[in-house]
């Protein structure tokens, strides 16, 4: 259950960074924060989510759906 909560929070953080990057892109302020900072955080969060999922499946904390055949 804890793994699912962590993954959910990471997904929310990823969407938050996506919208922060959108706001910075729409402002188009050359002296402000770079948009790449938030896009990089989003990519890093995606990598962390994939690693957490793979580790949770490998250790047996979560089980994937069985094959349909």
mmCIF file of the N, C-alpha and C atoms, coordinates in Angstrom:
data_MODEL
# 
_entry.id   MODEL 
# 
loop_
_atom_site.group_PDB 
_atom_site.id 
_atom_site.type_symbol 
_atom_site.label_atom_id 
_atom_site.label_alt_id 
_atom_site.label_comp_id 
_atom_site.label_asym_id 
_atom_site.label_entity_id 
_atom_site.label_seq_id 
_atom_site.pdbx_PDB_ins_code 
_atom_site.Cartn_x 
_atom_site.Cartn_y 
_atom_site.Cartn_z 
_atom_site.occupancy 
_atom_site.B_iso_or_equiv 
_atom_site.pdbx_formal_charge 
_atom_site.auth_seq_id 
_atom_site.auth_comp_id 
_atom_site.auth_asym_id 
_atom_site.auth_atom_id 
_atom_site.pdbx_PDB_model_num 
ATOM 1   N N  . UNK A 1 1  ? 0.830  -1.196  0.000   1.00 0.00 ? 1  UNK A N  1 
ATOM 2   C CA . UNK A 1 1  ? 0.000  0.000   0.000   1.00 0.00 ? 1  UNK A CA 1 
ATOM 3   C C  . UNK A 1 1  ? 0.875  1.260   0.000   1.00 0.00 ? 1  UNK A C  1 
ATOM 4   N N  . UNK A 1 2  ? 1.980  1.198   0.723   1.00 0.00 ? 2  UNK A N  1 
ATOM 5   C CA . UNK A 1 2  ? 2.868  2.351   0.803   1.00 0.00 ? 2  UNK A CA 1 
ATOM 6   C C  . UNK A 1 2  ? 3.473  2.681   -0.554  1.00 0.00 ? 2  UNK A C  1 
ATOM 7   N N  . UNK A 1 3  ? 3.783  1.653   -1.334  1.00 0.00 ? 3  UNK A N  1 
ATOM 8   C CA . UNK A 1 3  ? 4.366  1.874   -2.654  1.00 0.00 ? 3  UNK A CA 1 
ATOM 9   C C  . UNK A 1 3  ? 3.373  2.598   -3.556  1.00 0.00 ? 3  UNK A C  1 
ATOM 10  N N  . UNK A 1 4  ? 2.107  2.226   -3.459  1.00 0.00 ? 4  UNK A N  1 
ATOM 11  C CA . UNK A 1 4  ? 1.079  2.879   -4.281  1.00 0.00 ? 4  UNK A CA 1 
ATOM 12  C C  . UNK A 1 4  ? 0.912  4.345   -3.898  1.00 0.00 ? 4  UNK A C  1 
ATOM 13  N N  . UNK A 1 5  ? 1.007  4.655   -2.625  1.00 0.00 ? 5  UNK A N  1 
ATOM 14  C CA . UNK A 1 5  ? 0.912  6.048   -2.178  1.00 0.00 ? 5  UNK A CA 1 
ATOM 15  C C  . UNK A 1 5  ? 2.106  6.847   -2.677  1.00 0.00 ? 5  UNK A C  1 
ATOM 16  N N  . UNK A 1 6  ? 3.297  6.265   -2.601  1.00 0.00 ? 6  UNK A N  1 
ATOM 17  C CA . UNK A 1 6  ? 4.508  6.951   -3.075  1.00 0.00 ? 6  UNK A CA 1 
ATOM 18  C C  . UNK A 1 6  ? 4.413  7.212   -4.563  1.00 0.00 ? 6  UNK A C  1 
ATOM 19  N N  . UNK A 1 7  ? 3.958  6.224   -5.332  1.00 0.00 ? 7  UNK A N  1 
ATOM 20  C CA . UNK A 1 7  ? 3.828  6.402   -6.779  1.00 0.00 ? 7  UNK A CA 1 
ATOM 21  C C  . UNK A 1 7  ? 2.779  7.458   -7.093  1.00 0.00 ? 7  UNK A C  1 
ATOM 22  N N  . UNK A 1 8  ? 1.691  7.462   -6.365  1.00 0.00 ? 8  UNK A N  1 
ATOM 23  C CA . UNK A 1 8  ? 0.656  8.481   -6.564  1.00 0.00 ? 8  UNK A CA 1 
ATOM 24  C C  . UNK A 1 8  ? 1.173  9.885   -6.291  1.00 0.00 ? 8  UNK A C  1 
ATOM 25  N N  . UNK A 1 9  ? 1.929  10.033  -5.211  1.00 0.00 ? 9  UNK A N  1 
ATOM 26  C CA . UNK A 1 9  ? 2.492  11.347  -4.888  1.00 0.00 ? 9  UNK A CA 1 
ATOM 27  C C  . UNK A 1 9  ? 3.517  11.795  -5.938  1.00 0.00 ? 9  UNK A C  1 
ATOM 28  N N  . UNK A 1 10 ? 4.307  10.851  -6.430  1.00 0.00 ? 10 UNK A N  1 
ATOM 29  C CA . UNK A 1 10 ? 5.269  11.188  -7.479  1.00 0.00 ? 10 UNK A CA 1 
ATOM 30  C C  . UNK A 1 10 ? 4.560  11.602  -8.773  1.00 0.00 ? 10 UNK A C  1 
ATOM 31  N N  . UNK A 1 11 ? 3.452  10.961  -9.083  1.00 0.00 ? 11 UNK A N  1 
ATOM 32  C CA . UNK A 1 11 ? 2.684  11.357  -10.275 1.00 0.00 ? 11 UNK A CA 1 
ATOM 33  C C  . UNK A 1 11 ? 2.104  12.764  -10.121 1.00 0.00 ? 11 UNK A C  1 
ATOM 34  N N  . UNK A 1 12 ? 1.620  13.070  -8.937  1.00 0.00 ? 12 UNK A N  1 
ATOM 35  C CA . UNK A 1 12 ? 1.097  14.421  -8.678  1.00 0.00 ? 12 UNK A CA 1 
ATOM 36  C C  . UNK A 1 12 ? 2.220  15.445  -8.800  1.00 0.00 ? 12 UNK A C  1 
ATOM 37  N N  . UNK A 1 13 ? 3.404  15.122  -8.273  1.00 0.00 ? 13 UNK A N  1 
ATOM 38  C CA . UNK A 1 13 ? 4.550  16.021  -8.376  1.00 0.00 ? 13 UNK A CA 1 
ATOM 39  C C  . UNK A 1 13 ? 4.955  16.225  -9.834  1.00 0.00 ? 13 UNK A C  1 
ATOM 40  N N  . UNK A 1 14 ? 4.865  15.155  -10.638 1.00 0.00 ? 14 UNK A N  1 
ATOM 41  C CA . UNK A 1 14 ? 5.219  15.250  -12.046 1.00 0.00 ? 14 UNK A CA 1 
ATOM 42  C C  . UNK A 1 14 ? 4.247  16.175  -12.790 1.00 0.00 ? 14 UNK A C  1 
ATOM 43  N N  . UNK A 1 15 ? 2.967  16.053  -12.520 1.00 0.00 ? 15 UNK A N  1 
ATOM 44  C CA . UNK A 1 15 ? 1.975  16.917  -13.166 1.00 0.00 ? 15 UNK A CA 1 
ATOM 45  C C  . UNK A 1 15 ? 2.147  18.360  -12.703 1.00 0.00 ? 15 UNK A C  1 
ATOM 46  N N  . UNK A 1 16 ? 2.472  18.568  -11.430 1.00 0.00 ? 16 UNK A N  1 
ATOM 47  C CA . UNK A 1 16 ? 2.706  19.913  -10.917 1.00 0.00 ? 16 UNK A CA 1 
ATOM 48  C C  . UNK A 1 16 ? 3.866  20.584  -11.662 1.00 0.00 ? 16 UNK A C  1 
ATOM 49  N N  . UNK A 1 17 ? 4.956  19.837  -11.866 1.00 0.00 ? 17 UNK A N  1 
ATOM 50  C CA . UNK A 1 17 ? 6.101  20.397  -12.591 1.00 0.00 ? 17 UNK A CA 1 
ATOM 51  C C  . UNK A 1 17 ? 5.757  20.680  -14.044 1.00 0.00 ? 17 UNK A C  1 
ATOM 52  N N  . UNK A 1 18 ? 4.910  19.863  -14.626 1.00 0.00 ? 18 UNK A N  1 
ATOM 53  C CA . UNK A 1 18 ? 4.476  20.106  -16.000 1.00 0.00 ? 18 UNK A CA 1 
ATOM 54  C C  . UNK A 1 18 ? 3.728  21.431  -16.099 1.00 0.00 ? 18 UNK A C  1 
ATOM 55  N N  . UNK A 1 19 ? 2.835  21.692  -15.155 1.00 0.00 ? 19 UNK A N  1 
ATOM 56  C CA . UNK A 1 19 ? 2.079  22.939  -15.190 1.00 0.00 ? 19 UNK A CA 1 
ATOM 57  C C  . UNK A 1 19 ? 2.948  24.148  -14.836 1.00 0.00 ? 19 UNK A C  1 
ATOM 58  N N  . UNK A 1 20 ? 3.929  23.962  -13.944 1.00 0.00 ? 20 UNK A N  1 
ATOM 59  C CA . UNK A 1 20 ? 4.855  25.077  -13.654 1.00 0.00 ? 20 UNK A CA 1 
ATOM 60  C C  . UNK A 1 20 ? 5.655  25.446  -14.896 1.00 0.00 ? 20 UNK A C  1 
ATOM 61  N N  . UNK A 1 21 ? 6.087  24.448  -15.656 1.00 0.00 ? 21 UNK A N  1 
ATOM 62  C CA . UNK A 1 21 ? 6.823  24.712  -16.895 1.00 0.00 ? 21 UNK A CA 1 
ATOM 63  C C  . UNK A 1 21 ? 5.924  25.426  -17.898 1.00 0.00 ? 21 UNK A C  1 
ATOM 64  N N  . UNK A 1 22 ? 4.652  25.049  -17.943 1.00 0.00 ? 22 UNK A N  1 
ATOM 65  C CA . UNK A 1 22 ? 3.716  25.706  -18.859 1.00 0.00 ? 22 UNK A CA 1 
ATOM 66  C C  . UNK A 1 22 ? 3.534  27.175  -18.494 1.00 0.00 ? 22 UNK A C  1 
ATOM 67  N N  . UNK A 1 23 ? 3.420  27.456  -17.200 1.00 0.00 ? 23 UNK A N  1 
ATOM 68  C CA . UNK A 1 23 ? 3.251  28.842  -16.760 1.00 0.00 ? 23 UNK A CA 1 
ATOM 69  C C  . UNK A 1 23 ? 4.478  29.677  -17.136 1.00 0.00 ? 23 UNK A C  1 
ATOM 70  N N  . UNK A 1 24 ? 5.659  29.129  -16.943 1.00 0.00 ? 24 UNK A N  1 
ATOM 71  C CA . UNK A 1 24 ? 6.887  29.859  -17.288 1.00 0.00 ? 24 UNK A CA 1 
ATOM 72  C C  . UNK A 1 24 ? 6.979  30.056  -18.791 1.00 0.00 ? 24 UNK A C  1 
ATOM 73  N N  . UNK A 1 25 ? 6.557  29.055  -19.559 1.00 0.00 ? 25 UNK A N  1 
ATOM 74  C CA . UNK A 1 25 ? 6.586  29.173  -21.011 1.00 0.00 ? 25 UNK A CA 1 
ATOM 75  C C  . UNK A 1 25 ? 5.633  30.277  -21.476 1.00 0.00 ? 25 UNK A C  1 
ATOM 76  N N  . UNK A 1 26 ? 4.474  30.367  -20.848 1.00 0.00 ? 26 UNK A N  1 
ATOM 77  C CA . UNK A 1 26 ? 3.495  31.376  -21.256 1.00 0.00 ? 26 UNK A CA 1 
ATOM 78  C C  . UNK A 1 26 ? 3.909  32.782  -20.843 1.00 0.00 ? 26 UNK A C  1 
ATOM 79  N N  . UNK A 1 27 ? 4.637  32.920  -19.732 1.00 0.00 ? 27 UNK A N  1 
ATOM 80  C CA . UNK A 1 27 ? 5.103  34.242  -19.302 1.00 0.00 ? 27 UNK A CA 1 
ATOM 81  C C  . UNK A 1 27 ? 6.182  34.785  -20.223 1.00 0.00 ? 27 UNK A C  1 
ATOM 82  N N  . UNK A 1 28 ? 7.044  33.903  -20.726 1.00 0.00 ? 28 UNK A N  1 
ATOM 83  C CA . UNK A 1 28 ? 8.110  34.271  -21.660 1.00 0.00 ? 28 UNK A CA 1 
ATOM 84  C C  . UNK A 1 28 ? 8.997  35.379  -21.098 1.00 0.00 ? 28 UNK A C  1 
ATOM 85  N N  . UNK A 1 29 ? 9.413  35.223  -19.852 1.00 0.00 ? 29 UNK A N  1 
ATOM 86  C CA . UNK A 1 29 ? 10.284 36.183  -19.194 1.00 0.00 ? 29 UNK A CA 1 
ATOM 87  C C  . UNK A 1 29 ? 11.738 35.714  -19.349 1.00 0.00 ? 29 UNK A C  1 
ATOM 88  N N  . UNK A 1 30 ? 12.579 36.434  -20.124 1.00 0.00 ? 30 UNK A N  1 
ATOM 89  C CA . UNK A 1 30 ? 13.953 35.970  -20.336 1.00 0.00 ? 30 UNK A CA 1 
ATOM 90  C C  . UNK A 1 30 ? 14.816 36.023  -19.070 1.00 0.00 ? 30 UNK A C  1 
ATOM 91  N N  . UNK A 1 31 ? 14.444 36.831  -18.090 1.00 0.00 ? 31 UNK A N  1 
ATOM 92  C CA . UNK A 1 31 ? 15.225 36.945  -16.860 1.00 0.00 ? 31 UNK A CA 1 
ATOM 93  C C  . UNK A 1 31 ? 14.722 36.016  -15.758 1.00 0.00 ? 31 UNK A C  1 
ATOM 94  N N  . UNK A 1 32 ? 13.646 35.295  -16.001 1.00 0.00 ? 32 UNK A N  1 
ATOM 95  C CA . UNK A 1 32 ? 13.066 34.418  -14.982 1.00 0.00 ? 32 UNK A CA 1 
ATOM 96  C C  . UNK A 1 32 ? 13.731 33.059  -14.955 1.00 0.00 ? 32 UNK A C  1 
ATOM 97  N N  . UNK A 1 33 ? 13.092 32.143  -14.233 1.00 0.00 ? 33 UNK A N  1 
ATOM 98  C CA . UNK A 1 33 ? 13.613 30.789  -14.124 1.00 0.00 ? 33 UNK A CA 1 
ATOM 99  C C  . UNK A 1 33 ? 13.517 30.081  -15.476 1.00 0.00 ? 33 UNK A C  1 
ATOM 100 N N  . UNK A 1 34 ? 14.458 29.196  -15.767 1.00 0.00 ? 34 UNK A N  1 
ATOM 101 C CA . UNK A 1 34 ? 14.373 28.464  -17.033 1.00 0.00 ? 34 UNK A CA 1 
ATOM 102 C C  . UNK A 1 34 ? 13.310 27.363  -16.970 1.00 0.00 ? 34 UNK A C  1 
ATOM 103 N N  . UNK A 1 35 ? 12.629 27.166  -18.078 1.00 0.00 ? 35 UNK A N  1 
ATOM 104 C CA . UNK A 1 35 ? 11.602 26.138  -18.154 1.00 0.00 ? 35 UNK A CA 1 
ATOM 105 C C  . UNK A 1 35 ? 12.227 24.744  -18.059 1.00 0.00 ? 35 UNK A C  1 
ATOM 106 N N  . UNK A 1 36 ? 13.465 24.623  -18.498 1.00 0.00 ? 36 UNK A N  1 
ATOM 107 C CA . UNK A 1 36 ? 14.125 23.311  -18.506 1.00 0.00 ? 36 UNK A CA 1 
ATOM 108 C C  . UNK A 1 36 ? 14.304 22.749  -17.094 1.00 0.00 ? 36 UNK A C  1 
ATOM 109 N N  . UNK A 1 37 ? 14.329 23.611  -16.102 1.00 0.00 ? 37 UNK A N  1 
ATOM 110 C CA . UNK A 1 37 ? 14.446 23.157  -14.710 1.00 0.00 ? 37 UNK A CA 1 
ATOM 111 C C  . UNK A 1 37 ? 13.253 22.270  -14.344 1.00 0.00 ? 37 UNK A C  1 
ATOM 112 N N  . UNK A 1 38 ? 12.055 22.694  -14.704 1.00 0.00 ? 38 UNK A N  1 
ATOM 113 C CA . UNK A 1 38 ? 10.847 21.951  -14.362 1.00 0.00 ? 38 UNK A CA 1 
ATOM 114 C C  . UNK A 1 38 ? 10.653 20.747  -15.279 1.00 0.00 ? 38 UNK A C  1 
ATOM 115 N N  . UNK A 1 39 ? 11.042 20.881  -16.540 1.00 0.00 ? 39 UNK A N  1 
ATOM 116 C CA . UNK A 1 39 ? 10.960 19.737  -17.440 1.00 0.00 ? 39 UNK A CA 1 
ATOM 117 C C  . UNK A 1 39 ? 11.955 18.657  -17.003 1.00 0.00 ? 39 UNK A C  1 
ATOM 118 N N  . UNK A 1 40 ? 13.133 19.068  -16.555 1.00 0.00 ? 40 UNK A N  1 
ATOM 119 C CA . UNK A 1 40 ? 14.115 18.108  -16.050 1.00 0.00 ? 40 UNK A CA 1 
ATOM 120 C C  . UNK A 1 40 ? 13.623 17.394  -14.808 1.00 0.00 ? 40 UNK A C  1 
ATOM 121 N N  . UNK A 1 41 ? 12.948 18.125  -13.926 1.00 0.00 ? 41 UNK A N  1 
ATOM 122 C CA . UNK A 1 41 ? 12.374 17.497  -12.729 1.00 0.00 ? 41 UNK A CA 1 
ATOM 123 C C  . UNK A 1 41 ? 11.317 16.481  -13.120 1.00 0.00 ? 41 UNK A C  1 
ATOM 124 N N  . UNK A 1 42 ? 10.549 16.816  -14.155 1.00 0.00 ? 42 UNK A N  1 
ATOM 125 C CA . UNK A 1 42 ? 9.504  15.906  -14.615 1.00 0.00 ? 42 UNK A CA 1 
ATOM 126 C C  . UNK A 1 42 ? 10.111 14.618  -15.157 1.00 0.00 ? 42 UNK A C  1 
ATOM 127 N N  . UNK A 1 43 ? 11.176 14.743  -15.932 1.00 0.00 ? 43 UNK A N  1 
ATOM 128 C CA . UNK A 1 43 ? 11.835 13.556  -16.479 1.00 0.00 ? 43 UNK A CA 1 
ATOM 129 C C  . UNK A 1 43 ? 12.455 12.726  -15.352 1.00 0.00 ? 43 UNK A C  1 
ATOM 130 N N  . UNK A 1 44 ? 13.103 13.380  -14.402 1.00 0.00 ? 44 UNK A N  1 
ATOM 131 C CA . UNK A 1 44 ? 13.692 12.672  -13.271 1.00 0.00 ? 44 UNK A CA 1 
ATOM 132 C C  . UNK A 1 44 ? 12.623 11.954  -12.459 1.00 0.00 ? 44 UNK A C  1 
ATOM 133 N N  . UNK A 1 45 ? 11.478 12.586  -12.271 1.00 0.00 ? 45 UNK A N  1 
ATOM 134 C CA . UNK A 1 45 ? 10.387 11.960  -11.539 1.00 0.00 ? 45 UNK A CA 1 
ATOM 135 C C  . UNK A 1 45 ? 9.880  10.727  -12.287 1.00 0.00 ? 45 UNK A C  1 
ATOM 136 N N  . UNK A 1 46 ? 9.817  10.803  -13.607 1.00 0.00 ? 46 UNK A N  1 
ATOM 137 C CA . UNK A 1 46 ? 9.397  9.646   -14.398 1.00 0.00 ? 46 UNK A CA 1 
ATOM 138 C C  . UNK A 1 46 ? 10.367 8.482   -14.223 1.00 0.00 ? 46 UNK A C  1 
ATOM 139 N N  . UNK A 1 47 ? 11.646 8.778   -14.227 1.00 0.00 ? 47 UNK A N  1 
ATOM 140 C CA . UNK A 1 47 ? 12.651 7.733   -14.034 1.00 0.00 ? 47 UNK A CA 1 
ATOM 141 C C  . UNK A 1 47 ? 12.521 7.115   -12.646 1.00 0.00 ? 47 UNK A C  1 
ATOM 142 N N  . UNK A 1 48 ? 12.299 7.938   -11.642 1.00 0.00 ? 48 UNK A N  1 
ATOM 143 C CA . UNK A 1 48 ? 12.139 7.431   -10.269 1.00 0.00 ? 48 UNK A CA 1 
ATOM 144 C C  . UNK A 1 48 ? 10.911 6.536   -10.165 1.00 0.00 ? 48 UNK A C  1 
ATOM 145 N N  . UNK A 1 49 ? 9.820  6.927   -10.823 1.00 0.00 ? 49 UNK A N  1 
ATOM 146 C CA . UNK A 1 49 ? 8.599  6.117   -10.796 1.00 0.00 ? 49 UNK A CA 1 
ATOM 147 C C  . UNK A 1 49 ? 8.854  4.752   -11.421 1.00 0.00 ? 49 UNK A C  1 
ATOM 148 N N  . UNK A 1 50 ? 9.540  4.723   -12.556 1.00 0.00 ? 50 UNK A N  1 
ATOM 149 C CA . UNK A 1 50 ? 9.819  3.454   -13.224 1.00 0.00 ? 50 UNK A CA 1 
ATOM 150 C C  . UNK A 1 50 ? 10.714 2.572   -12.354 1.00 0.00 ? 50 UNK A C  1 
ATOM 151 N N  . UNK A 1 51 ? 11.727 3.158   -11.734 1.00 0.00 ? 51 UNK A N  1 
ATOM 152 C CA . UNK A 1 51 ? 12.626 2.387   -10.870 1.00 0.00 ? 51 UNK A CA 1 
ATOM 153 C C  . UNK A 1 51 ? 11.875 1.842   -9.663  1.00 0.00 ? 51 UNK A C  1 
ATOM 154 N N  . UNK A 1 52 ? 11.029 2.653   -9.048  1.00 0.00 ? 52 UNK A N  1 
ATOM 155 C CA . UNK A 1 52 ? 10.250 2.195   -7.884  1.00 0.00 ? 52 UNK A CA 1 
ATOM 156 C C  . UNK A 1 52 ? 9.322  1.059   -8.293  1.00 0.00 ? 52 UNK A C  1 
ATOM 157 N N  . UNK A 1 53 ? 8.674  1.177   -9.458  1.00 0.00 ? 53 UNK A N  1 
ATOM 158 C CA . UNK A 1 53 ? 7.795  0.108   -9.919  1.00 0.00 ? 53 UNK A CA 1 
ATOM 159 C C  . UNK A 1 53 ? 8.564  -1.186  -10.169 1.00 0.00 ? 53 UNK A C  1 
ATOM 160 N N  . UNK A 1 54 ? 9.706  -1.083  -10.823 1.00 0.00 ? 54 UNK A N  1 
ATOM 161 C CA . UNK A 1 54 ? 10.496 -2.281  -11.103 1.00 0.00 ? 54 UNK A CA 1 
ATOM 162 C C  . UNK A 1 54 ? 10.998 -2.935  -9.820  1.00 0.00 ? 54 UNK A C  1 
ATOM 163 N N  . UNK A 1 55 ? 11.449 -2.121  -8.862  1.00 0.00 ? 55 UNK A N  1 
ATOM 164 C CA . UNK A 1 55 ? 11.907 -2.678  -7.587  1.00 0.00 ? 55 UNK A CA 1 
ATOM 165 C C  . UNK A 1 55 ? 10.764 -3.314  -6.797  1.00 0.00 ? 55 UNK A C  1 
ATOM 166 N N  . UNK A 1 56 ? 9.597  -2.678  -6.837  1.00 0.00 ? 56 UNK A N  1 
ATOM 167 C CA . UNK A 1 56 ? 8.448  -3.217  -6.106  1.00 0.00 ? 56 UNK A CA 1 
ATOM 168 C C  . UNK A 1 56 ? 7.982  -4.534  -6.722  1.00 0.00 ? 56 UNK A C  1 
ATOM 169 N N  . UNK A 1 57 ? 8.032  -4.647  -8.034  1.00 0.00 ? 57 UNK A N  1 
ATOM 170 C CA . UNK A 1 57 ? 7.652  -5.904  -8.680  1.00 0.00 ? 57 UNK A CA 1 
ATOM 171 C C  . UNK A 1 57 ? 8.701  -6.977  -8.402  1.00 0.00 ? 57 UNK A C  1 
ATOM 172 N N  . UNK A 1 58 ? 9.977  -6.586  -8.449  1.00 0.00 ? 58 UNK A N  1 
ATOM 173 C CA . UNK A 1 58 ? 11.059 -7.558  -8.226  1.00 0.00 ? 58 UNK A CA 1 
ATOM 174 C C  . UNK A 1 58 ? 11.053 -8.094  -6.800  1.00 0.00 ? 58 UNK A C  1 
ATOM 175 N N  . UNK A 1 59 ? 10.730 -7.252  -5.824  1.00 0.00 ? 59 UNK A N  1 
ATOM 176 C CA . UNK A 1 59 ? 10.724 -7.699  -4.435  1.00 0.00 ? 59 UNK A CA 1 
ATOM 177 C C  . UNK A 1 59 ? 9.392  -8.319  -4.019  1.00 0.00 ? 59 UNK A C  1 
ATOM 178 N N  . UNK A 1 60 ? 8.381  -8.191  -4.855  1.00 0.00 ? 60 UNK A N  1 
ATOM 179 C CA . UNK A 1 60 ? 7.087  -8.799  -4.555  1.00 0.00 ? 60 UNK A CA 1 
ATOM 180 C C  . UNK A 1 60 ? 6.151  -7.921  -3.750  1.00 0.00 ? 60 UNK A C  1 
ATOM 181 N N  . UNK A 1 61 ? 6.478  -6.649  -3.595  1.00 0.00 ? 61 UNK A N  1 
ATOM 182 C CA . UNK A 1 61 ? 5.579  -5.754  -2.856  1.00 0.00 ? 61 UNK A CA 1 
ATOM 183 C C  . UNK A 1 61 ? 4.277  -5.527  -3.613  1.00 0.00 ? 61 UNK A C  1 
ATOM 184 N N  . UNK A 1 62 ? 4.364  -5.462  -4.928  1.00 0.00 ? 62 UNK A N  1 
ATOM 185 C CA . UNK A 1 62 ? 3.172  -5.385  -5.764  1.00 0.00 ? 62 UNK A CA 1 
ATOM 186 C C  . UNK A 1 62 ? 3.274  -6.490  -6.807  1.00 0.00 ? 62 UNK A C  1 
ATOM 187 N N  . UNK A 1 63 ? 2.128  -6.954  -7.259  1.00 0.00 ? 63 UNK A N  1 
ATOM 188 C CA . UNK A 1 63 ? 2.127  -8.005  -8.268  1.00 0.00 ? 63 UNK A CA 1 
ATOM 189 C C  . UNK A 1 63 ? 1.391  -7.486  -9.506  1.00 0.00 ? 63 UNK A C  1 
ATOM 190 N N  . UNK A 1 64 ? 1.946  -7.719  -10.674 1.00 0.00 ? 64 UNK A N  1 
ATOM 191 C CA . UNK A 1 64 ? 1.254  -7.293  -11.891 1.00 0.00 ? 64 UNK A CA 1 
ATOM 192 C C  . UNK A 1 64 ? 0.061  -8.206  -12.169 1.00 0.00 ? 64 UNK A C  1 
ATOM 193 N N  . UNK A 1 65 ? -0.805 -7.771  -13.048 1.00 0.00 ? 65 UNK A N  1 
ATOM 194 C CA . UNK A 1 65 ? -1.941 -8.598  -13.430 1.00 0.00 ? 65 UNK A CA 1 
ATOM 195 C C  . UNK A 1 65 ? -1.450 -9.863  -14.123 1.00 0.00 ? 65 UNK A C  1 
ATOM 196 N N  . UNK A 1 66 ? -2.139 -10.951 -13.932 1.00 0.00 ? 66 UNK A N  1 
ATOM 197 C CA . UNK A 1 66 ? -1.724 -12.188 -14.617 1.00 0.00 ? 66 UNK A CA 1 
ATOM 198 C C  . UNK A 1 66 ? -1.948 -12.086 -16.118 1.00 0.00 ? 66 UNK A C  1 
ATOM 199 N N  . UNK A 1 67 ? -1.230 -12.901 -16.846 1.00 0.00 ? 67 UNK A N  1 
ATOM 200 C CA . UNK A 1 67 ? -1.384 -12.895 -18.309 1.00 0.00 ? 67 UNK A CA 1 
ATOM 201 C C  . UNK A 1 67 ? -2.785 -13.365 -18.669 1.00 0.00 ? 67 UNK A C  1 
ATOM 202 N N  . UNK A 1 68 ? -3.326 -12.872 -19.768 1.00 0.00 ? 68 UNK A N  1 
ATOM 203 C CA . UNK A 1 68 ? -4.699 -13.253 -20.126 1.00 0.00 ? 68 UNK A CA 1 
ATOM 204 C C  . UNK A 1 68 ? -4.821 -14.665 -20.698 1.00 0.00 ? 68 UNK A C  1 
ATOM 205 N N  . UNK A 1 69 ? -3.702 -15.341 -20.952 1.00 0.00 ? 69 UNK A N  1 
ATOM 206 C CA . UNK A 1 69 ? -3.781 -16.695 -21.507 1.00 0.00 ? 69 UNK A CA 1 
ATOM 207 C C  . UNK A 1 69 ? -3.093 -17.693 -20.615 1.00 0.00 ? 69 UNK A C  1 
# 
